[in-house]
Amino acid sequence: MNQEAQSTGAVDERLVLETAMDAGHILLENGAEIFRVEETMDRICRYFGVERRDFFVLSNGIFTTGGQERGENAQPFAQVKHIPVRAAQLNKVVAVNQLSRDIEKGRYTLEEVRQRLEEIRTLPPKPKGAQIAACGVGAACFCYLFGGSLRDALAALAVGLLLEIFILWVSGPHLSRIIGNICCGALITVLCLCLRGLGLGDNLSHMMIGSIIPLIPGVPFTNGIRDLVDGDYIAGSVRLLDAMLAVLCVAIGVGVIFIAYHRLWGGAIL
């Protein structure tokens, strides 16, 4: 038993396990890797003296068992939490990760840990204006990086701004992820075709590449590969499938508009 457990007497193991699950919940729903979730939960339980603990983490769920299973005051613990797939907020992952290390240094009591986790859970997302600006600037920079001209980058900037506005106020609140990604791919294609037709861009391919990059699910794709390398085959496969499905939906939206354009006006799309 650690110093915290010795100083407070018998530790409430169920409360510790619930706290560890809360920490894992925040990490998993915000894009953390499977090994990071398990490691953080284990750090919390180990520091507060919970010797019997087992965690099974999937891409959208946490299974936890532990606590005393024998004796007069036996209180076995078993709980399952479903974690819906959502957009990642990496600042929450960083905050929980730092919290787990501060716990090991003895800077928090169990109650303070629970309060801190609640503060992290309620951290607001980035302001919508910042998200819109970041999407626009990102689209412009990627367009220029992949060989686009300054005019192409400015066109991609405009498309990126409009794309994020569509995501925040239409796609995110009202559409499923599949339909939303298809619509985003279609919107990018329509906007790029219109801007190219108005003479505000030079190369359609560069404009579209820069504008599509913000839709690419880089965090799920990277984490899926890391989970596979770490031996978490189920979680890794699910995350890779989710990332590939998002890319496929964007491609469907682009393809539908290209086919419609060709049928209506004919000729090659350059």
N, C-alpha and C positions, 0 to 999 in steps of 0.2 A: 504494500500500500504506500502511496506517496504522501508527502507532507500535508497536502490539502485534506486527504481522506483521514489522516491521523488526527489532525487538529479539529475536525468537525465530527469525529465519531463515525458511526455507521453512515455511509453515503447512500443517498436515495438512488439506487442503480437504475430504476425505471426512468427517473427524471433525467439522469445522465444520458441514457440511451435515446430518449425522446429529443434531448438537446442535440445529440449527435445526428439524429435523423433530420432535424431542422436544418442543421448546417449542410448536410448532404443534399437536402432538397434544394436549397438556394444554389449550391454549386451546380447540380445537375441541370436544373432548368435554365441556367444561364451559360451553358456551353462548356462546362469543365469536363476534363477527361475522366474516364471511369477510375483509373488508378488514383487520381487526385481526390475524388470523392471518398473512396475507401480509406485512403491514407489520413484524410482530415478527420473522418469519423473515428478512426482508430486512435488518433492522437488525443482526441477529447476523452474517449472512454478510458484510455490508458492512464491519463493524468489524474482523472477523478476516481481511479481505483476499481473500475469495472473489469474484472479478470475474465469473465465468461462473456464473449461477444463474437458474433458472426454476422457478416454483411454480404449480401449478394446484390450487386448493382447492375442494372440494365440501362439502356439508353433512355427509358421512360418509366423507370420504377426502382424502388429500393426495398429490399427485404431484410429485416433485422431481427435477430433473436439474441437473447442473452439473459443476464440476471441469475439469481440463485434458483437452482432447480431442485435442491434437496434441503431438508432440515425443517424446523418448525416454522420459520419465517420465510419459507421459499416463495419467491415471487417471480416466476418465469415471465419473460417479456418476449412477445412476438408481434411484429407489426409490419404492414405492407403499405407503402405510399406510392400512388400513381403520380408520375411527373409528366405533365403535358409538354410536348415539344413547343418551344417558343423562341422568339428572337433572343440572342445572347446579349447580356449586359456584363462585359468583362470586368467592369469596375467592382461589381459584386463578388465575382470570383476572386479578385485580388484582395478584397476586404476580408472575406472569410478565410482565405489562405493565410493572411497575416494574423488574423485572430487566433487561428489554431497554433501558430508559433508563439504568440504572446501567452497563450494558455500554458504551454509547456514551460515558459519562463516564470510562471506563478503570478502573473499580473492581473488575473481575473478570478473571482469566485464563480460558482455555478450560476448564481442568480444574475451576476453581471454579464456572464456569457449569454444567457438567454435574452437579456435586455439588448445587448449589442447585436445579436442576430436579428432581433426584431427591427432595430434601426437599419441594419443592412438590407433586410427584406423590403423596407418601405423607401429605400433610396429612389428618388425620381429618375426617370430616363432623361437623356439629354434633351434640352429644349428643341421644339420642332423646327424653329428657325435654324438652329445649329445643324440638325440632321439634314435639312434641305440644302443648306450651304455645303455641307460635307459631301453629299451625293453629287451635287453639281461640279464642285471642284475636283472630286475624284474622277468623275467621268471625263472632264477636260484633260486632266493630267494623264490618264491612261490612254486617251486618244492621241495625245502628243507623243507619249512614250512609245506607242506602237507605230509611229511614222506619220501621223496625221499632221496637216499644216496648222498654222495658227487659226485660220478660218474654220477648219474642222474642229479644233479644240473648243472654239467659242460656240459652235453649233452643239457640240456634245455637252458643254456647260449648260446651255438652255434646256436641252433634252433631259439632263440629269436633274435639274431643278424641278421641271414639270413631272418627271417620274416620281420623285420623292413626295411631291404634293399628292399625286394620285395614290401612292402607297399609304400615306398617313391618313387620308380622309376618305378613301374609297376602298382600296384593296384590303388593307389591314382590318378595318372594322366590319366590313360587310361581305367579303368574299372568302371562300375557302382558300387554302394555300395553293392548291392545284389550279383552280380557276384564276386566282389572283396572279400567279406567275405567268399563265398563258396571256392574260390581259396585259401584263406589264411588257412582255415580249412584243405583243401586237402594237402597243402604244409607242414603244421605242421605234419600231419600224415605220409606223405612220408618220411620226414626228420627223424622223431623219429623211424620209422621202419628201416630205413637205418642205423642209429646210433646204434640201438639195435642189428641189424644183424652184425655190425662190432665189437660188443663187447664193445662199448663205453658207454653203459648205462645198468643198472641192471633191472629196472622196467619200462615197457612201459607206464603204467597208470600214474605214477608220472611224467615222462618226459612230457607226453602230457598235463597233467593238468597244470603244470607250464608254458608250452609254450602257452597254450590257454588263460590263464588269461589276458595277455595284450590286447586281442581282446574283452574282455567283456566290454560293454558300461556302466560302473558304474555311470558316471555323468548323462546321460539321464535317467537311471533307477531310481536313487535316486531322481532326480528332478521331474520325473513323479509321484512318490509316494507323494512328498511334495506338488505338485500342486493339486493332488486329495484331500489331507488332507486340503488344503487351500480353497477347493471348486471350483478350476479351472478344472472342469471335462473334458472339451474338450481337453485342452492343456495337462493335465495329461494323458488322455487316448492315445493321439497321441504319446507322448513321450514314454510311456510304450510299445505301439505297435511297435515303431521304435526300441527300445532296444530289445524286444523279437524277432523281425524279424532278427536282427543282430545275436543273439544267435542261432536262428533256421538255418540261412544260414551257420554258422560255423559248426553246427552239421551235416548238409547235406554234407558239404565237407569232414568231418571226416568219415561219414557213407559210402560215395561213395568209398573212398579208402579202407576201411575195407572190403566192399563187393567184390571189385576187387581183393584184396589180397587173400581173401578166395576162390574165384573162380579160381584163377591162381595157388595157392600153397596148398590150402586146410588146414584143421586143425584149431585149435583154436588159436586166437591171444591173447597172455598173456602179 
